[in-house]
Amino acid sequence: MGIKINLNEEKEKQFREKAMRKFGYRKGSLSKAINEAIDMWLIHEQNPIKKLNNPTSTIYGLLKELKTTSTELQHSGISFFQKTKNQVG
Amino acid sequence: MIFIDANIFLEVMLQQEKAEVCKNLLQYVEKSPRCAWINIFHIFSMVLIVQHKTNQISKSKKLIESLGSYEGLQIYIPTLETIIRTIDIQIELNLDFDDSLVIATMTDLNISNIVTFDKHFDNIKGIEVLTPVRALNILERK
């Protein structure tokens, strides 16, 4: 069983080059690469989340009680990677 | 194609001075297929910010459900090679990990336009910093 697809020239060139570099310049390399790509896609698509109608309106004001700027808050984010579960309320 | 920095989403969440222009941009991204990118690291970071700053885990779930609902927003998951280049950029440009990862991601994606309020991206070769208004103009022209 096989699937026939259309790719633009540049994308096909990039794909062939990467596949050959990873799996070798031999028969079957393209199939291996395509199978790997499809496996990844299937994992990503296995439990799609339910889409909201108005995502921007949903997050609007979600943190309005905070007194800080968006850039300061963003740069503070990295410190939270180091905190443990019991520090979250 | 543009890269959207986390502070654009945070500005909307904080409902601050520039929230309306950010909202206009994000509402365009809601409906326009595959026009923008964000890095998964920024998504983790925003989740942790929401959880730690509000102590309400349910709000972080709302954020994720929202991010997953943008037709135009693609999520970039960096490879180990990207992270190695991120560290090289950190050393070369003396930036923090977060900003260096953005530059490495934009290089991977062959994108030069970033919409951000972060001044750290000013004067970086190959990177054009856009305001939300300008980013929206560029997207609407395409």
gemmi code that builds the backbone of each chain (N, CA, C; Angstrom):
import gemmi

chains = {
    "A": [
        ("MET", (0.844, -1.186, 0.000), (0.000, 0.000, 0.000), (0.897, 1.260, 0.000)),
        ("GLY", (0.525, 2.241, -0.784), (1.334, 3.455, -0.843), (0.472, 4.690, -0.985)),
        ("ILE", (1.083, 5.838, -0.705), (0.377, 7.124, -0.820), (1.158, 7.985, -1.800)),
        ("LYS", (0.466, 8.561, -2.760), (1.139, 9.459, -3.692), (0.849, 10.893, -3.256)),
        ("ILE", (1.897, 11.693, -3.121), (1.686, 13.087, -2.703), (2.423, 14.046, -3.642)),
        ("ASN", (1.995, 15.280, -3.625), (2.695, 16.327, -4.374), (3.466, 17.207, -3.396)),
        ("LEU", (4.723, 17.458, -3.714), (5.550, 18.355, -2.897), (6.115, 19.430, -3.803)),
        ("ASN", (6.325, 20.629, -3.254), (7.016, 21.596, -4.111), (8.493, 21.209, -4.220)),
        ("GLU", (9.111, 21.703, -5.270), (10.457, 21.249, -5.648), (11.474, 21.440, -4.521)),
        ("GLU", (11.419, 22.626, -3.884), (12.384, 22.947, -2.838), (12.213, 22.022, -1.635)),
        ("LYS", (10.946, 21.781, -1.277), (10.687, 20.916, -0.119), (11.148, 19.480, -0.410)),
        ("GLU", (10.888, 19.026, -1.636), (11.304, 17.674, -2.006), (12.833, 17.538, -1.970)),
        ("LYS", (13.509, 18.578, -2.448), (14.978, 18.562, -2.465), (15.523, 18.478, -1.027)),
        ("GLN", (14.960, 19.322, -0.176), (15.395, 19.317, 1.237), (15.131, 17.964, 1.883)),
        ("PHE", (13.946, 17.416, 1.602), (13.574, 16.140, 2.207), (14.521, 15.021, 1.747)),
        ("ARG", (14.778, 14.970, 0.448), (15.670, 13.927, -0.081), (17.061, 14.044, 0.547)),
        ("GLU", (17.570, 15.271, 0.628), (18.917, 15.475, 1.184), (18.999, 15.010, 2.638)),
        ("LYS", (18.015, 15.419, 3.437), (18.019, 15.070, 4.867), (17.847, 13.561, 5.052)),
        ("ALA", (16.953, 12.978, 4.254), (16.702, 11.535, 4.377), (17.956, 10.736, 4.031)),
        ("MET", (18.611, 11.130, 2.961), (19.830, 10.421, 2.527), (20.943, 10.587, 3.569)),
        ("ARG", (21.034, 11.800, 4.122), (22.079, 12.051, 5.123), (21.847, 11.185, 6.359)),
        ("LYS", (20.577, 11.033, 6.726), (20.278, 10.272, 7.945), (20.308, 8.759, 7.710)),
        ("PHE", (19.707, 8.299, 6.623), (19.552, 6.846, 6.426), (20.483, 6.260, 5.371)),
        ("GLY", (21.318, 7.105, 4.773), (22.282, 6.602, 3.794), (21.775, 6.742, 2.373)),
        ("TYR", (22.722, 6.758, 1.456), (22.380, 6.929, 0.042), (22.063, 5.575, -0.560)),
        ("ARG", (20.929, 5.013, -0.153), (20.546, 3.696, -0.647), (19.029, 3.598, -0.762)),
        ("LYS", (18.583, 2.530, -1.428), (17.148, 2.313, -1.604), (16.468, 2.158, -0.239)),
        ("GLY", (15.317, 2.720, -0.103), (14.564, 2.586, 1.145), (14.735, 3.749, 2.109)),
        ("SER", (15.713, 4.606, 1.835), (15.964, 5.731, 2.750), (14.781, 6.702, 2.797)),
        ("LEU", (14.220, 6.977, 1.627), (13.088, 7.911, 1.590), (11.880, 7.332, 2.332)),
        ("SER", (11.650, 6.036, 2.144), (10.515, 5.392, 2.843), (10.703, 5.449, 4.355)),
        ("LYS", (11.932, 5.189, 4.798), (12.207, 5.250, 6.250), (11.921, 6.652, 6.786)),
        ("ALA", (12.380, 7.656, 6.051), (12.195, 9.036, 6.514), (10.713, 9.405, 6.528)),
        ("ILE", (9.991, 8.999, 5.484), (8.558, 9.323, 5.426), (7.813, 8.603, 6.553)),
        ("ASN", (8.177, 7.346, 6.810), (7.526, 6.619, 7.920), (7.782, 7.309, 9.253)),
        ("GLU", (9.023, 7.774, 9.458), (9.354, 8.478, 10.702), (8.528, 9.755, 10.832)),
        ("ALA", (8.414, 10.492, 9.719), (7.638, 11.737, 9.744), (6.164, 11.450, 10.036)),
        ("ILE", (5.630, 10.410, 9.409), (4.207, 10.081, 9.622), (3.977, 9.601, 11.061)),
        ("ASP", (4.919, 8.817, 11.591), (4.800, 8.377, 12.996), (4.701, 9.580, 13.933)),
        ("MET", (5.577, 10.574, 13.714), (5.562, 11.780, 14.542), (4.233, 12.514, 14.410)),
        ("TRP", (3.760, 12.640, 13.186), (2.495, 13.351, 12.934), (1.335, 12.633, 13.619)),
        ("LEU", (1.326, 11.302, 13.531), (0.234, 10.540, 14.161), (0.249, 10.708, 15.682)),
        ("ILE", (1.450, 10.757, 16.263), (1.539, 10.986, 17.714), (0.948, 12.356, 18.054)),
        ("HIS", (1.318, 13.363, 17.274), (0.822, 14.721, 17.541), (-0.684, 14.841, 17.373)),
        ("GLU", (-1.238, 14.041, 16.471), (-2.660, 14.188, 16.153), (-3.556, 13.214, 16.913)),
        ("GLN", (-2.978, 12.377, 17.782), (-3.813, 11.316, 18.369), (-4.885, 11.828, 19.334)),
        ("ASN", (-4.593, 12.905, 20.047), (-5.598, 13.457, 20.954), (-5.740, 14.960, 20.740)),
        ("PRO", (-6.294, 15.361, 19.612), (-6.394, 16.804, 19.361), (-7.306, 17.473, 20.379)),
        ("ILE", (-6.908, 18.665, 20.825), (-7.737, 19.336, 21.823), (-8.915, 20.030, 21.141)),
        ("LYS", (-9.977, 20.174, 21.914), (-11.182, 20.805, 21.366), (-10.893, 22.303, 21.142)),
        ("LYS", (-11.184, 22.773, 19.947), (-10.881, 24.173, 19.612), (-11.903, 25.124, 20.234)),
        ("LEU", (-11.384, 26.230, 20.758), (-12.254, 27.287, 21.282), (-12.581, 28.262, 20.150)),
        ("ASN", (-13.718, 28.883, 20.213), (-14.117, 29.829, 19.154), (-13.353, 31.149, 19.233)),
        ("ASN", (-13.084, 31.623, 20.421), (-12.444, 32.939, 20.589), (-11.258, 32.850, 21.551)),
        ("PRO", (-10.154, 32.227, 21.096), (-9.035, 32.012, 22.030), (-8.433, 33.294, 22.607)),
        ("THR", (-8.374, 34.360, 21.790), (-7.765, 35.601, 22.290), (-8.644, 36.217, 23.380)),
        ("SER", (-9.942, 36.226, 23.148), (-10.857, 36.763, 24.168), (-10.808, 35.907, 25.432)),
        ("THR", (-10.567, 34.618, 25.271), (-10.510, 33.716, 26.429), (-9.336, 34.043, 27.344)),
        ("ILE", (-8.180, 34.411, 26.733), (-7.011, 34.703, 27.579), (-6.930, 36.180, 27.976)),
        ("TYR", (-7.759, 37.016, 27.358), (-7.701, 38.459, 27.627), (-7.974, 38.730, 29.114)),
        ("GLY", (-7.022, 39.378, 29.769), (-7.196, 39.722, 31.181), (-6.979, 38.572, 32.152)),
        ("LEU", (-6.478, 37.452, 31.666), (-6.274, 36.275, 32.525), (-5.326, 36.578, 33.701)),
        ("LEU", (-4.402, 37.528, 33.485), (-3.427, 37.888, 34.528), (-3.553, 39.362, 34.919)),
        ("LYS", (-4.731, 39.938, 34.766), (-4.866, 41.395, 34.928), (-4.588, 41.885, 36.349)),
        ("GLU", (-4.617, 40.970, 37.302), (-4.359, 41.388, 38.683), (-2.861, 41.619, 38.947)),
        ("LEU", (-2.011, 41.187, 38.037), (-0.564, 41.333, 38.247), (-0.085, 42.727, 37.868)),
        ("LYS", (0.848, 43.248, 38.661), (1.410, 44.566, 38.368), (2.853, 44.395, 37.898)),
        ("THR", (3.004, 44.119, 36.634), (4.328, 43.940, 36.030), (4.173, 44.138, 34.530)),
        ("THR", (5.283, 44.214, 33.816), (5.170, 44.329, 32.357), (5.274, 42.935, 31.735)),
        ("SER", (4.843, 42.848, 30.481), (4.859, 41.546, 29.808), (6.289, 41.027, 29.613)),
        ("THR", (7.237, 41.926, 29.348), (8.615, 41.452, 29.141), (9.260, 41.026, 30.460)),
        ("GLU", (8.983, 41.770, 31.534), (9.521, 41.353, 32.849), (8.946, 39.999, 33.251)),
        ("LEU", (7.657, 39.852, 33.008), (6.999, 38.592, 33.376), (7.568, 37.428, 32.568)),
        ("GLN", (7.788, 37.673, 31.282), (8.342, 36.620, 30.431), (9.713, 36.169, 30.945)),
        ("HIS", (10.554, 37.145, 31.275), (11.904, 36.783, 31.714), (11.927, 36.182, 33.117)),
        ("SER", (10.856, 36.418, 33.887), (10.786, 35.771, 35.206), (10.408, 34.296, 35.056)),
        ("GLY", (9.836, 33.964, 33.902), (9.313, 32.603, 33.690), (10.343, 31.514, 33.866)),
        ("ILE", (11.575, 31.797, 33.438), (12.603, 30.753, 33.469), (12.884, 30.280, 34.898)),
        ("SER", (12.706, 31.174, 35.873), (12.976, 30.782, 37.265), (11.968, 29.750, 37.760)),
        ("PHE", (10.770, 29.743, 37.162), (9.743, 28.796, 37.612), (10.045, 27.358, 37.214)),
        ("PHE", (10.938, 27.169, 36.242), (11.318, 25.810, 35.865), (12.031, 25.109, 37.015)),
        ("GLN", (12.592, 25.916, 37.920), (13.394, 25.343, 39.001), (12.576, 25.051, 40.251)),
        ("LYS", (11.322, 25.492, 40.323), (10.552, 25.329, 41.549), (9.885, 23.955, 41.610)),
        ("THR", (9.620, 23.525, 42.808), (9.041, 22.198, 42.983), (7.520, 22.273, 43.055)),
        ("LYS", (6.892, 21.102, 42.949), (5.431, 21.033, 42.886), (4.763, 21.701, 44.094)),
        ("ASN", (5.325, 21.480, 45.296), (4.640, 22.003, 46.473), (4.762, 23.524, 46.621)),
        ("GLN", (5.495, 24.164, 45.685), (5.540, 25.624, 45.712), (4.392, 26.227, 44.903)),
        ("VAL", (3.666, 25.360, 44.168), (2.496, 25.821, 43.425), (1.289, 25.636, 44.319)),
        ("GLY", (0.460, 26.669, 44.427), (-0.704, 26.583, 45.299), (-1.804, 25.721, 44.761)),
    ],
    "B": [
        ("MET", (5.343, 35.198, 7.043), (5.430, 34.375, 8.259), (6.137, 35.168, 9.372)),
        ("ILE", (5.596, 35.096, 10.562), (6.211, 35.821, 11.680), (6.391, 34.882, 12.879)),
        ("PHE", (7.339, 35.245, 13.740), (7.499, 34.555, 15.018), (6.864, 35.453, 16.082)),
        ("ILE", (6.024, 34.864, 16.923), (5.375, 35.658, 17.976), (6.016, 35.320, 19.317)),
        ("ASP", (6.560, 36.354, 19.939), (7.198, 36.167, 21.247), (6.118, 36.027, 22.335)),
        ("ALA", (6.494, 35.382, 23.423), (5.530, 35.130, 24.507), (4.972, 36.421, 25.098)),
        ("ASN", (5.781, 37.498, 25.076), (5.288, 38.734, 25.712), (4.065, 39.325, 25.004)),
        ("ILE", (3.834, 38.950, 23.756), (2.636, 39.423, 23.044), (1.382, 38.781, 23.667)),
        ("PHE", (1.482, 37.499, 23.956), (0.367, 36.808, 24.628), (0.219, 37.319, 26.074)),
        ("LEU", (1.368, 37.530, 26.723), (1.323, 37.995, 28.119), (0.719, 39.394, 28.214)),
        ("GLU", (1.003, 40.253, 27.235), (0.425, 41.610, 27.231), (-1.113, 41.523, 27.207)),
        ("VAL", (-1.615, 40.610, 26.406), (-3.072, 40.399, 26.345), (-3.582, 39.867, 27.682)),
        ("MET", (-2.844, 38.924, 28.240), (-3.273, 38.340, 29.526), (-3.217, 39.369, 30.655)),
        ("LEU", (-2.218, 40.251, 30.594), (-2.086, 41.281, 31.637), (-3.078, 42.432, 31.414)),
        ("GLN", (-3.637, 42.466, 30.224), (-4.594, 43.522, 29.836), (-3.984, 44.902, 30.042)),
        ("GLN", (-2.774, 45.053, 29.507), (-2.072, 46.317, 29.721), (-2.184, 47.246, 28.520)),
        ("GLU", (-1.390, 48.298, 28.577), (-1.428, 49.408, 27.614), (-1.552, 48.967, 26.142)),
        ("LYS", (-0.744, 47.970, 25.752), (-0.738, 47.573, 24.342), (-1.563, 46.312, 24.084)),
        ("ALA", (-2.395, 45.964, 25.035), (-3.174, 44.718, 24.911), (-4.094, 44.730, 23.703)),
        ("GLU", (-4.687, 45.879, 23.398), (-5.647, 45.930, 22.290), (-4.972, 45.662, 20.938)),
        ("VAL", (-3.789, 46.266, 20.717), (-3.120, 46.033, 19.423), (-2.634, 44.580, 19.325)),
        ("CYS", (-2.217, 44.028, 20.462), (-1.816, 42.615, 20.473), (-3.030, 41.727, 20.201)),
        ("LYS", (-4.145, 42.114, 20.790), (-5.381, 41.343, 20.593), (-5.774, 41.341, 19.111)),
        ("ASN", (-5.649, 42.499, 18.454), (-5.979, 42.573, 17.026), (-5.111, 41.617, 16.207)),
        ("LEU", (-3.816, 41.604, 16.527), (-2.906, 40.702, 15.813), (-3.301, 39.248, 16.068)),
        ("LEU", (-3.499, 38.916, 17.339), (-3.802, 37.511, 17.673), (-5.151, 37.076, 17.091)),
        ("GLN", (-6.077, 38.006, 17.011), (-7.369, 37.636, 16.417), (-7.229, 37.360, 14.916)),
        ("TYR", (-6.277, 38.026, 14.284), (-5.996, 37.696, 12.882), (-5.412, 36.279, 12.797)),
        ("VAL", (-4.506, 35.973, 13.714), (-3.850, 34.656, 13.708), (-4.867, 33.537, 14.022)),
        ("GLU", (-5.919, 33.886, 14.748), (-6.971, 32.896, 15.054), (-7.544, 32.286, 13.776)),
        ("LYS", (-7.677, 33.114, 12.749), (-8.446, 32.700, 11.559), (-7.603, 32.462, 10.306)),
        ("SER", (-6.344, 32.824, 10.325), (-5.529, 32.744, 9.103), (-4.547, 31.585, 9.188)),
        ("PRO", (-4.766, 30.551, 8.388), (-3.960, 29.342, 8.520), (-2.452, 29.542, 8.389)),
        ("ARG", (-1.708, 28.934, 9.289), (-0.254, 28.804, 9.229), (0.467, 30.109, 8.886)),
        ("CYS", (0.227, 31.139, 9.661), (0.886, 32.412, 9.371), (1.911, 32.804, 10.438)),
        ("ALA", (1.973, 32.051, 11.550), (2.854, 32.461, 12.651), (3.396, 31.236, 13.394)),
        ("TRP", (4.507, 31.486, 14.095), (5.139, 30.424, 14.892), (5.340, 30.877, 16.329)),
        ("ILE", (5.329, 29.905, 17.219), (5.746, 30.121, 18.607), (6.591, 28.901, 18.995)),
        ("ASN", (7.464, 29.090, 19.974), (8.304, 27.980, 20.434), (7.634, 27.273, 21.628)),
        ("ILE", (7.718, 25.958, 21.666), (7.104, 25.184, 22.760), (7.658, 25.620, 24.131)),
        ("PHE", (8.923, 26.045, 24.160), (9.521, 26.498, 25.413), (8.745, 27.688, 25.980)),
        ("HIS", (8.307, 28.574, 25.102), (7.528, 29.732, 25.546), (6.173, 29.304, 26.099)),
        ("ILE", (5.652, 28.240, 25.522), (4.360, 27.748, 26.023), (4.545, 27.175, 27.435)),
        ("PHE", (5.592, 26.369, 27.629), (5.887, 25.855, 28.983), (6.054, 27.027, 29.960)),
        ("SER", (6.807, 28.008, 29.493), (7.111, 29.142, 30.345), (5.833, 29.894, 30.748)),
        ("MET", (4.932, 30.109, 29.794), (3.681, 30.818, 30.099), (2.803, 30.007, 31.050)),
        ("VAL", (2.790, 28.697, 30.872), (2.012, 27.834, 31.776), (2.525, 27.985, 33.209)),
        ("LEU", (3.841, 27.947, 33.350), (4.431, 28.061, 34.698), (4.194, 29.449, 35.287)),
        ("ILE", (4.272, 30.473, 34.448), (3.988, 31.839, 34.926), (2.556, 31.916, 35.452)),
        ("VAL", (1.616, 31.418, 34.678), (0.205, 31.487, 35.090), (0.002, 30.691, 36.389)),
        ("GLN", (0.582, 29.502, 36.460), (0.388, 28.673, 37.669), (1.000, 29.313, 38.911)),
        ("HIS", (2.222, 29.833, 38.764), (2.909, 30.372, 39.943), (2.408, 31.759, 40.348)),
        ("LYS", (2.006, 32.556, 39.352), (1.585, 33.923, 39.681), (0.131, 34.006, 40.131)),
        ("THR", (-0.697, 33.045, 39.722), (-2.114, 33.126, 40.102), (-2.506, 32.059, 41.125)),
        ("ASN", (-1.679, 31.016, 41.255), (-2.035, 29.855, 42.077), (-3.336, 29.194, 41.623)),
        ("GLN", (-3.661, 29.379, 40.347), (-4.873, 28.729, 39.815), (-4.486, 27.902, 38.586)),
        ("ILE", (-4.302, 26.602, 38.812), (-3.856, 25.731, 37.726), (-4.873, 25.719, 36.576)),
        ("SER", (-6.148, 25.874, 36.894), (-7.182, 25.837, 35.846), (-6.972, 26.950, 34.806)),
        ("LYS", (-6.391, 28.059, 35.233), (-6.142, 29.143, 34.277), (-5.092, 28.732, 33.241)),
        ("SER", (-4.126, 27.918, 33.677), (-3.099, 27.495, 32.720), (-3.685, 26.526, 31.693)),
        ("LYS", (-4.696, 25.768, 32.105), (-5.362, 24.861, 31.159), (-6.126, 25.678, 30.112)),
        ("LYS", (-6.748, 26.737, 30.578), (-7.465, 27.624, 29.674), (-6.505, 28.224, 28.642)),
        ("LEU", (-5.309, 28.583, 29.105), (-4.293, 29.131, 28.202), (-3.937, 28.120, 27.111)),
        ("ILE", (-3.685, 26.884, 27.509), (-3.294, 25.850, 26.536), (-4.418, 25.579, 25.540)),
        ("GLU", (-5.639, 25.491, 26.053), (-6.780, 25.275, 25.146), (-6.886, 26.424, 24.143)),
        ("SER", (-6.583, 27.617, 24.608), (-6.628, 28.768, 23.709), (-5.513, 28.682, 22.661)),
        ("LEU", (-4.298, 28.401, 23.106), (-3.178, 28.334, 22.160), (-3.403, 27.257, 21.101)),
        ("GLY", (-4.075, 26.203, 21.489), (-4.376, 25.125, 20.534), (-5.506, 25.459, 19.584)),
        ("SER", (-6.101, 26.610, 19.738), (-7.274, 26.963, 18.933), (-6.975, 27.983, 17.834)),
        ("TYR", (-5.709, 28.395, 17.739), (-5.338, 29.352, 16.689), (-5.060, 28.600, 15.388)),
        ("GLU", (-5.830, 28.908, 14.344), (-5.607, 28.282, 13.031), (-4.210, 28.604, 12.507)),
        ("GLY", (-3.744, 29.807, 12.819), (-2.499, 30.269, 12.214), (-1.240, 29.996, 13.016)),
        ("LEU", (-1.397, 29.491, 14.228), (-0.228, 29.375, 15.104), (0.371, 27.965, 15.052)),
        ("GLN", (1.625, 27.916, 14.623), (2.334, 26.640, 14.577), (3.335, 26.602, 15.733)),
        ("ILE", (3.467, 25.438, 16.326), (4.321, 25.318, 17.510), (5.627, 24.621, 17.123)),
        ("TYR", (6.722, 25.320, 17.346), (8.024, 24.746, 16.997), (8.617, 23.993, 18.196)),
        ("ILE", (8.973, 22.743, 17.952), (9.613, 21.939, 18.999), (11.086, 21.799, 18.627)),
        ("PRO", (11.967, 22.456, 19.381), (13.377, 22.460, 18.970), (14.037, 21.082, 19.102)),
        ("THR", (14.965, 20.823, 18.195), (15.756, 19.600, 18.276), (16.957, 19.847, 19.203)),
        ("LEU", (17.676, 18.781, 19.517), (18.885, 18.945, 20.335), (19.913, 19.824, 19.616)),
        ("GLU", (19.949, 19.702, 18.279), (20.876, 20.546, 17.501), (20.519, 22.026, 17.680)),
        ("THR", (19.225, 22.301, 17.721), (18.782, 23.692, 17.920), (19.233, 24.185, 19.294)),
        ("ILE", (19.150, 23.321, 20.279), (19.526, 23.733, 21.642), (21.045, 23.963, 21.729)),
        ("ILE", (21.797, 23.147, 21.021), (23.258, 23.374, 20.997), (23.560, 24.732, 20.372)),
        ("ARG", (22.860, 25.032, 19.256), (23.078, 26.341, 18.628), (22.617, 27.477, 19.535)),
        ("THR", (21.564, 27.222, 20.313), (21.079, 28.214, 21.278), (22.202, 28.582, 22.257)),
        ("ILE", (22.886, 27.573, 22.727), (23.972, 27.813, 23.687), (25.120, 28.575, 23.030)),
        ("ASP", (25.408, 28.231, 21.778), (26.447, 28.975, 21.034), (26.059, 30.453, 20.909)),
        ("ILE", (24.768, 30.689, 20.631), (24.288, 32.083, 20.483), (24.365, 32.811, 21.832)),
        ("GLN", (24.028, 32.089, 22.901), (24.144, 32.685, 24.251), (25.544, 33.221, 24.483)),
        ("ILE", (26.526, 32.389, 24.117), (27.923, 32.766, 24.339), (28.308, 33.922, 23.414)),
        ("GLU", (27.938, 33.788, 22.137), (28.359, 34.771, 21.138), (27.725, 36.147, 21.370)),
        ("LEU", (26.435, 36.173, 21.670), (25.727, 37.463, 21.762), (25.446, 37.900, 23.199)),
        ("ASN", (25.856, 37.074, 24.150), (25.652, 37.400, 25.563), (24.169, 37.652, 25.892)),
        ("LEU", (23.332, 36.760, 25.381), (21.892, 36.840, 25.648), (21.505, 35.714, 26.600)),
        ("ASP", (20.289, 35.800, 27.172), (19.866, 34.681, 28.016), (19.356, 33.521, 27.136)),
        ("PHE", (19.114, 32.387, 27.777), (18.735, 31.173, 27.042), (17.466, 31.384, 26.223)),
        ("ASP", (16.484, 32.003, 26.863), (15.181, 32.238, 26.258), (15.314, 32.990, 24.923)),
        ("ASP", (16.003, 34.121, 24.946), (16.160, 34.935, 23.738), (17.019, 34.216, 22.689)),
        ("SER", (18.034, 33.518, 23.141), (18.913, 32.800, 22.205), (18.140, 31.678, 21.515)),
        ("LEU", (17.245, 31.043, 22.250), (16.434, 29.970, 21.657), (15.513, 30.529, 20.570)),
        ("VAL", (15.025, 31.724, 20.792), (14.176, 32.369, 19.772), (14.987, 32.572, 18.492)),
        ("ILE", (16.195, 33.067, 18.628), (17.036, 33.323, 17.442), (17.356, 32.010, 16.723)),
        ("ALA", (17.701, 30.978, 17.482), (18.006, 29.677, 16.876), (16.766, 29.108, 16.171)),
        ("THR", (15.618, 29.282, 16.797), (14.364, 28.794, 16.206), (14.058, 29.525, 14.905)),
        ("MET", (14.218, 30.850, 14.927), (13.931, 31.639, 13.724), (14.882, 31.259, 12.594)),
        ("THR", (16.128, 30.932, 12.942), (17.083, 30.487, 11.922), (16.622, 29.160, 11.322)),
        ("ASP", (16.211, 28.230, 12.189), (15.712, 26.927, 11.708), (14.541, 27.106, 10.746)),
        ("LEU", (13.668, 28.033, 11.096), (12.435, 28.222, 10.323), (12.607, 29.178, 9.145)),
        ("ASN", (13.821, 29.748, 9.055), (14.098, 30.720, 7.994), (13.130, 31.911, 8.043)),
        ("ILE", (12.907, 32.388, 9.250), (12.024, 33.547, 9.480), (12.880, 34.693, 10.002)),
        ("SER", (12.635, 35.907, 9.489), (13.401, 37.055, 10.002), (12.538, 37.998, 10.850)),
        ("ASN", (11.222, 37.892, 10.736), (10.332, 38.823, 11.447), (9.868, 38.289, 12.788)),
        ("ILE", (10.097, 39.085, 13.829), (9.591, 38.711, 15.158), (8.736, 39.863, 15.690)),
        ("VAL", (7.605, 39.533, 16.267), (6.811, 40.554, 16.940), (7.025, 40.369, 18.441)),
        ("THR", (7.565, 41.418, 19.034), (7.987, 41.350, 20.435), (8.118, 42.753, 21.021)),
        ("PHE", (8.059, 42.839, 22.349), (8.371, 44.102, 23.039), (9.763, 44.037, 23.669)),
        ("ASP", (10.439, 42.932, 23.481), (11.730, 42.709, 24.121), (12.839, 43.458, 23.364)),
        ("LYS", (13.481, 44.373, 24.059), (14.537, 45.193, 23.431), (15.800, 44.391, 23.132)),
        ("HIS", (15.913, 43.203, 23.702), (17.117, 42.405, 23.471), (17.296, 42.009, 22.002)),
        ("PHE", (16.196, 42.065, 21.223), (16.292, 41.665, 19.816), (16.647, 42.817, 18.879)),
        ("ASP", (16.718, 44.036, 19.460), (17.102, 45.170, 18.624), (18.561, 44.997, 18.192)),
        ("ASN", (18.842, 45.361, 16.968), (20.214, 45.349, 16.433), (20.848, 43.966, 16.353)),
        ("ILE", (20.027, 42.931, 16.260), (20.599, 41.599, 16.031), (20.508, 41.294, 14.533)),
        ("LYS", (21.668, 40.948, 13.977), (21.772, 40.723, 12.536), (20.775, 39.640, 12.081)),
        ("GLY", (20.046, 39.973, 11.035), (19.115, 38.986, 10.465), (17.752, 38.940, 11.124)),
        ("ILE", (17.567, 39.765, 12.174), (16.282, 39.765, 12.895), (15.621, 41.127, 12.725)),
        ("GLU", (14.380, 41.123, 12.277), (13.633, 42.385, 12.205), (12.529, 42.364, 13.258)),
        ("VAL", (12.578, 43.348, 14.146), (11.589, 43.442, 15.224), (10.386, 44.242, 14.726)),
        ("LEU", (9.220, 43.656, 14.870), (7.990, 44.312, 14.431), (7.115, 44.657, 15.627)),
        ("THR", (6.401, 45.777, 15.501), (5.358, 46.055, 16.490), (4.151, 45.195, 16.103)),
        ("PRO", (3.217, 44.992, 17.026), (2.024, 44.214, 16.664), (1.267, 44.817, 15.486)),
        ("VAL", (1.221, 46.170, 15.413), (0.501, 46.829, 14.318), (1.188, 46.522, 12.980)),
        ("ARG", (2.506, 46.649, 12.968), (3.260, 46.398, 11.724), (3.156, 44.923, 11.324)),
        ("ALA", (3.233, 44.045, 12.304), (3.124, 42.609, 12.013), (1.768, 42.299, 11.378)),
        ("LEU", (0.727, 42.924, 11.918), (-0.613, 42.701, 11.370), (-0.693, 43.220, 9.937)),
        ("ASN", (-0.091, 44.394, 9.683), (-0.081, 44.939, 8.315), (0.599, 43.977, 7.347)),
        ("ILE", (1.731, 43.436, 7.774), (2.479, 42.517, 6.906), (1.649, 41.266, 6.619)),
        ("LEU", (1.036, 40.721, 7.650), (0.237, 39.497, 7.453), (-0.972, 39.764, 6.557)),
        ("GLU", (-1.585, 40.919, 6.742), (-2.791, 41.224, 5.958), (-2.479, 41.450, 4.480)),
        ("ARG", (-1.259, 41.900, 4.192), (-0.866, 42.140, 2.795), (-0.668, 40.841, 2.031)),
        ("LYS", (-0.425, 39.731, 2.748), (-0.084, 38.470, 2.067), (-1.321, 37.664, 1.700)),
    ],
}
model = gemmi.Model(1)
for chain_id, residues in chains.items():
    chain = gemmi.Chain(chain_id)
    for i, (resn, *xyz) in enumerate(residues, 1):
        res = gemmi.Residue()
        res.name, res.seqid = resn, gemmi.SeqId(i, " ")
        for name, pos in zip(("N", "CA", "C"), xyz):
            atom = gemmi.Atom()
            atom.name, atom.element = name, gemmi.Element(name[0])
            atom.pos, atom.b_iso = gemmi.Position(*pos), 0.0
            res.add_atom(atom)
        chain.add_residue(res)
    model.add_chain(chain)
structure = gemmi.Structure()
structure.add_model(model)
structure.setup_entities()
